[in-house]
Amino acid sequence: MGHGGNRWVRPEVYPIVAVMAFALGINVFSIARNAIGHPDVRISKEDRGAGYLENFKEGKNYKLHGLRKYLTDKDHEVMPGINSALGGFKKEK
């Protein structure tokens, strides 16, 4: 290959490679989750022949995944100490 093959293997390129790998990982996870776990995706022939299914429990389980369940009772503030000090807003619990 000569010295041209090492053109991309430099420390300046590592952050770009890391960001691209992270974005690719998120995309693969999202596509796999939607293709495998989505209630509207029917892969087998029997399921496709069933037509429109009204299985609301399956859809609710898909929507309320583990991360969403974990975050439901958490505060949605990035810096609650600064928000309360500067804004004076007291959230009722």
N, CA, C and O atoms as a DFTB+ gen file, in Angstrom:
372 C
 N C O
     1  1       0.806      -1.193       0.000
     2  2       0.000       0.000       0.000
     3  2       0.850       1.258       0.000
     4  3       0.424       2.317      -0.460
     5  1       2.037       1.124       0.515
     6  2       2.874       2.314       0.565
     7  2       2.529       3.183       1.766
     8  3       1.856       2.743       2.697
     9  1       2.995       4.406       1.729
    10  2       2.735       5.316       2.843
    11  2       1.351       5.955       2.771
    12  3       0.946       6.622       3.724
    13  1       0.619       5.778       1.688
    14  2      -0.718       6.362       1.565
    15  2      -1.755       5.666       2.434
    16  3      -2.783       6.262       2.755
    17  1      -1.509       4.412       2.825
    18  2      -2.460       3.674       3.655
    19  2      -2.532       4.200       5.077
    20  3      -3.542       4.014       5.755
    21  1      -1.486       4.847       5.532
    22  2      -1.463       5.373       6.895
    23  2      -1.993       6.795       6.977
    24  3      -1.914       7.424       8.032
    25  1      -2.518       7.298       5.904
    26  2      -3.002       8.673       5.887
    27  2      -4.158       8.873       6.869
    28  3      -4.266       9.938       7.477
    29  1      -5.023       7.867       7.034
    30  2      -6.197       8.012       7.886
    31  2      -5.942       7.559       9.316
    32  3      -6.774       7.796      10.192
    33  1      -4.815       6.915       9.567
    34  2      -4.518       6.428      10.911
    35  2      -3.635       7.455      11.610
    36  3      -2.422       7.286      11.731
    37  1      -4.280       8.519      12.062
    38  2      -3.595       9.586      12.775
    39  2      -4.429       9.950      13.994
    40  3      -5.640       9.728      13.996
    41  1      -3.819      10.494      15.014
    42  2      -4.577      10.868      16.216
    43  2      -5.662      11.905      15.963
    44  3      -6.641      11.959      16.707
    45  1      -5.514      12.722      14.937
    46  2      -6.524      13.739      14.655
    47  2      -7.825      13.126      14.145
    48  3      -8.878      13.761      14.209
    49  1      -7.758      11.912      13.646
    50  2      -8.922      11.269      13.041
    51  2      -9.718      10.473      14.075
    52  3     -10.888      10.172      13.838
    53  1      -9.123      10.126      15.204
    54  2      -9.788       9.284      16.202
    55  2     -11.122       9.854      16.694
    56  3     -12.078       9.088      16.810
    57  1     -11.242      11.147      16.989
    58  2     -12.555      11.653      17.426
    59  2     -13.643      11.491      16.367
    60  3     -14.789      11.186      16.697
    61  1     -13.293      11.690      15.114
    62  2     -14.289      11.527      14.046
    63  2     -14.716      10.076      13.946
    64  3     -15.900       9.779      13.781
    65  1     -13.749       9.168      14.046
    66  2     -14.067       7.737      13.991
    67  2     -14.939       7.352      15.179
    68  3     -15.876       6.568      15.028
    69  1     -14.642       7.892      16.355
    70  2     -15.443       7.577      17.539
    71  2     -16.876       8.082      17.389
    72  3     -17.820       7.367      17.724
    73  1     -17.046       9.297      16.893
    74  2     -18.389       9.850      16.704
    75  2     -19.158       9.052      15.663
    76  3     -20.341       8.769      15.851
    77  1     -18.508       8.690      14.577
    78  2     -19.169       7.908      13.532
    79  2     -19.543       6.518      14.039
    80  3     -20.617       6.013      13.713
    81  1     -18.673       5.894      14.832
    82  2     -18.984       4.578      15.391
    83  2     -20.152       4.670      16.365
    84  3     -21.011       3.788      16.389
    85  1     -20.189       5.728      17.166
    86  2     -21.299       5.921      18.098
    87  2     -22.612       6.122      17.345
    88  3     -23.632       5.534      17.705
    89  1     -22.589       6.944      16.308
    90  2     -23.799       7.180      15.514
    91  2     -24.249       5.906      14.809
    92  3     -25.446       5.631      14.731
    93  1     -23.313       5.138      14.304
    94  2     -23.657       3.869      13.661
    95  2     -24.270       2.904      14.668
    96  3     -25.225       2.197      14.346
    97  1     -23.733       2.870      15.875
    98  2     -24.293       2.011      16.919
    99  2     -25.717       2.396      17.283
   100  3     -26.568       1.524      17.460
   101  1     -25.986       3.691      17.396
   102  2     -27.346       4.150      17.694
   103  2     -28.295       3.771      16.567
   104  3     -29.417       3.333      16.819
   105  1     -27.851       3.936      15.323
   106  2     -28.703       3.586      14.186
   107  2     -28.992       2.097      14.131
   108  3     -30.134       1.701      13.894
   109  1     -27.986       1.267      14.346
   110  2     -28.192      -0.183      14.327
   111  2     -29.139      -0.591      15.447
   112  3     -30.025      -1.419      15.237
   113  1     -28.960      -0.017      16.637
   114  2     -29.854      -0.334      17.748
   115  2     -31.288       0.067      17.427
   116  3     -32.219      -0.699      17.678
   117  1     -31.468       1.255      16.878
   118  2     -32.811       1.739      16.570
   119  2     -33.483       0.886      15.503
   120  3     -34.650       0.523      15.644
   121  1     -32.765       0.567      14.448
   122  2     -33.345      -0.248      13.382
   123  2     -33.665      -1.643      13.890
   124  3     -34.724      -2.187      13.574
   125  1     -32.767      -2.232      14.672
   126  2     -33.019      -3.576      15.200
   127  2     -34.204      -3.568      16.160
   128  3     -35.035      -4.475      16.124
   129  1     -34.290      -2.554      17.014
   130  2     -35.411      -2.491      17.959
   131  2     -36.737      -2.338      17.224
   132  3     -37.724      -2.980      17.583
   133  1     -36.764      -1.495      16.202
   134  2     -38.002      -1.296      15.458
   135  2     -38.356      -2.505      14.602
   136  3     -39.534      -2.831      14.462
   137  1     -37.370      -3.171      14.032
   138  2     -37.653      -4.317      13.166
   139  2     -38.043      -5.552      13.960
   140  3     -38.854      -6.353      13.494
   141  1     -37.483      -5.720      15.145
   142  2     -37.748      -6.930      15.927
   143  2     -38.881      -6.724      16.921
   144  3     -39.742      -7.593      17.060
   145  1     -38.894      -5.598      17.610
   146  2     -39.818      -5.441      18.715
   147  2     -41.074      -4.645      18.451
   148  3     -41.982      -4.654      19.283
   149  1     -41.163      -3.960      17.334
   150  2     -42.326      -3.111      17.072
   151  2     -43.571      -3.962      16.859
   152  3     -43.523      -4.934      16.106
   153  1     -44.677      -3.625      17.498
   154  2     -45.889      -4.441      17.374
   155  2     -46.497      -4.432      15.975
   156  3     -47.228      -5.359      15.627
   157  1     -46.220      -3.421      15.171
   158  2     -46.798      -3.365      13.828
   159  2     -46.000      -4.146      12.793
   160  3     -46.483      -4.365      11.683
   161  1     -44.797      -4.566      13.133
   162  2     -43.974      -5.322      12.191
   163  2     -44.297      -6.799      12.356
   164  3     -44.115      -7.367      13.433
   165  1     -44.773      -7.410      11.294
   166  2     -45.120      -8.833      11.291
   167  2     -44.229      -9.535      10.284
   168  3     -44.322      -9.274       9.085
   169  1     -43.375     -10.414      10.754
   170  2     -42.421     -11.076       9.880
   171  2     -42.971     -12.400       9.356
   172  3     -42.806     -12.710       8.176
   173  1     -43.616     -13.176      10.206
   174  2     -44.106     -14.482       9.761
   175  2     -45.347     -14.317       8.878
   176  3     -46.074     -13.329       8.978
   177  1     -45.564     -15.286       8.034
   178  2     -46.663     -15.218       7.074
   179  2     -48.018     -15.269       7.789
   180  3     -48.966     -14.611       7.360
   181  1     -48.115     -16.035       8.860
   182  2     -49.374     -16.133       9.601
   183  2     -49.743     -14.797      10.235
   184  3     -50.902     -14.383      10.207
   185  1     -48.752     -14.134      10.803
   186  2     -49.019     -12.834      11.432
   187  2     -49.403     -11.780      10.401
   188  3     -50.269     -10.943      10.660
   189  1     -48.766     -11.816       9.237
   190  2     -49.114     -10.853       8.189
   191  2     -50.523     -11.095       7.677
   192  3     -51.228     -10.147       7.332
   193  1     -50.936     -12.336       7.625
   194  2     -52.277     -12.657       7.143
   195  2     -53.367     -12.272       8.116
   196  3     -54.534     -12.180       7.737
   197  1     -53.001     -12.045       9.372
   198  2     -53.999     -11.702      10.381
   199  2     -54.541     -10.297      10.178
   200  3     -55.604      -9.968      10.705
   201  1     -53.838      -9.464       9.428
   202  2     -54.305      -8.101       9.190
   203  2     -54.000      -7.198      10.367
   204  3     -52.974      -7.345      11.030
   205  1     -54.894      -6.270      10.616
   206  2     -54.702      -5.286      11.682
   207  2     -55.019      -5.930      13.024
   208  3     -56.120      -6.442      13.229
   209  1     -54.062      -5.904      13.928
   210  2     -54.256      -6.485      15.251
   211  2     -54.464      -5.367      16.264
   212  3     -53.757      -4.360      16.245
   213  1     -55.414      -5.548      17.123
   214  2     -55.680      -4.557      18.169
   215  2     -55.168      -5.075      19.502
   216  3     -55.934      -5.283      20.443
   217  1     -53.884      -5.275      19.562
   218  2     -53.250      -5.734      20.788
   219  2     -52.596      -4.524      21.454
   220  3     -51.420      -4.236      21.235
   221  1     -53.370      -3.838      22.257
   222  2     -52.899      -2.586      22.850
   223  2     -51.852      -2.822      23.932
   224  3     -51.009      -1.959      24.176
   225  1     -51.897      -3.985      24.586
   226  2     -50.919      -4.273      25.629
   227  2     -49.517      -4.390      25.025
   228  3     -48.546      -3.910      25.611
   229  1     -49.413      -5.019      23.868
   230  2     -48.120      -5.151      23.205
   231  2     -47.574      -3.783      22.800
   232  3     -46.376      -3.532      22.932
   233  1     -48.432      -2.908      22.315
   234  2     -48.003      -1.561      21.953
   235  2     -47.587      -0.744      23.161
   236  3     -46.631       0.030      23.093
   237  1     -48.295      -0.911      24.263
   238  2     -47.945      -0.183      25.483
   239  2     -46.601      -0.662      26.025
   240  3     -45.791       0.142      26.487
   241  1     -46.365      -1.975      25.967
   242  2     -45.075      -2.499      26.415
   243  2     -43.934      -2.003      25.537
   244  3     -42.832      -1.762      26.031
   245  1     -44.185      -1.850      24.246
   246  2     -43.153      -1.336      23.339
   247  2     -42.848       0.128      23.646
   248  3     -41.687       0.539      23.645
   249  1     -43.883       0.903      23.905
   250  2     -43.684       2.328      24.166
   251  2     -43.022       2.573      25.519
   252  3     -42.147       3.432      25.634
   253  1     -43.427       1.832      26.533
   254  2     -42.881       2.028      27.874
   255  2     -41.707       1.079      28.098
   256  3     -41.791       0.165      28.918
   257  1     -40.622       1.294      27.376
   258  2     -39.442       0.460      27.516
   259  2     -38.722       0.793      28.819
   260  3     -39.137       1.694      29.547
   261  1     -37.662       0.079      29.106
   262  2     -36.967       0.195      30.383
   263  2     -36.460       1.585      30.701
   264  3     -36.597       2.044      31.835
   265  1     -35.881       2.260      29.733
   266  2     -35.358       3.605      29.983
   267  2     -36.484       4.585      30.274
   268  3     -36.352       5.434      31.156
   269  1     -37.575       4.478      29.552
   270  2     -38.708       5.382      29.782
   271  2     -39.331       5.124      31.158
   272  3     -39.721       6.063      31.852
   273  1     -39.422       3.849      31.550
   274  2     -39.948       3.527      32.879
   275  2     -39.056       4.102      33.969
   276  3     -39.547       4.592      34.986
   277  1     -37.747       4.041      33.760
   278  2     -36.807       4.561      34.739
   279  2     -36.918       6.075      34.869
   280  3     -36.808       6.610      35.973
   281  1     -37.132       6.768      33.761
   282  2     -37.136       8.228      33.771
   283  2     -38.484       8.849      34.113
   284  3     -38.568      10.072      34.224
   285  1     -39.545       8.060      34.286
   286  2     -40.860       8.647      34.530
   287  2     -40.939       9.383      35.858
   288  3     -41.600      10.417      35.946
   289  1     -40.283       8.876      36.889
   290  2     -40.394       9.522      38.194
   291  2     -39.188      10.408      38.521
   292  3     -39.059      10.874      39.653
   293  1     -38.322      10.642      37.565
   294  2     -37.150      11.492      37.787
   295  2     -37.471      12.937      37.417
   296  3     -38.363      13.203      36.612
   297  1     -36.727      13.868      38.021
   298  2     -36.850      15.277      37.653
   299  2     -36.238      15.490      36.277
   300  3     -35.208      14.898      35.953
   301  1     -36.860      16.322      35.479
   302  2     -36.390      16.584      34.127
   303  2     -35.593      17.881      34.084
   304  3     -35.811      18.727      33.216
   305  1     -34.686      18.027      35.011
   306  2     -33.836      19.210      35.066
   307  2     -32.387      18.775      34.933
   308  3     -31.987      17.740      35.466
   309  1     -31.614      19.560      34.228
   310  2     -30.206      19.241      34.072
   311  2     -29.433      19.657      35.318
   312  3     -28.618      18.889      35.830
   313  1     -29.682      20.861      35.804
   314  2     -29.010      21.366      36.994
   315  2     -30.056      21.908      37.961
   316  3     -30.298      23.115      37.980
   317  1     -30.682      21.048      38.765
   318  2     -31.766      21.518      39.629
   319  2     -31.317      22.524      40.684
   320  3     -32.097      23.399      41.059
   321  1     -30.086      22.423      41.172
   322  2     -29.603      23.381      42.163
   323  2     -29.532      24.792      41.613
   324  3     -29.948      25.745      42.273
   325  1     -29.009      24.926      40.416
   326  2     -28.907      26.246      39.787
   327  2     -30.291      26.763      39.408
   328  3     -30.562      27.955      39.552
   329  1     -31.162      25.892      38.929
   330  2     -32.507      26.320      38.556
   331  2     -33.273      26.863      39.760
   332  3     -33.946      27.889      39.658
   333  1     -33.173      26.178      40.898
   334  2     -33.899      26.656      42.078
   335  2     -33.255      27.912      42.658
   336  3     -33.959      28.772      43.186
   337  1     -31.930      28.034      42.569
   338  2     -31.256      29.213      43.115
   339  2     -31.542      30.461      42.282
   340  3     -31.784      31.531      42.840
   341  1     -31.517      30.340      40.982
   342  2     -31.704      31.507      40.130
   343  2     -33.170      31.794      39.835
   344  3     -33.577      32.953      39.756
   345  1     -33.950      30.753      39.675
   346  2     -35.341      30.955      39.284
   347  2     -36.284      31.076      40.459
   348  3     -37.323      31.727      40.359
   349  1     -35.937      30.462      41.561
   350  2     -36.799      30.515      42.721
   351  2     -38.034      29.644      42.607
   352  3     -38.909      29.712      43.470
   353  1     -38.131      28.835      41.579
   354  2     -39.303      27.986      41.380
   355  2     -39.148      26.728      42.215
   356  3     -38.155      26.011      42.098
   357  1     -40.120      26.469      43.045
   358  2     -40.115      25.270      43.878
   359  2     -41.106      24.275      43.310
   360  3     -42.300      24.562      43.212
   361  1     -40.618      23.118      42.939
   362  2     -41.470      22.090      42.353
   363  2     -42.165      21.320      43.466
   364  3     -41.534      20.879      44.427
   365  1     -43.470      21.169      43.320
   366  2     -44.235      20.409      44.303
   367  2     -44.137      18.938      43.983
   368  3     -44.208      18.538      42.821
   369  1     -43.970      18.127      45.025
   370  2     -43.876      16.677      44.809
   371  2     -45.057      15.978      45.386
   372  3     -45.151      14.753      45.300
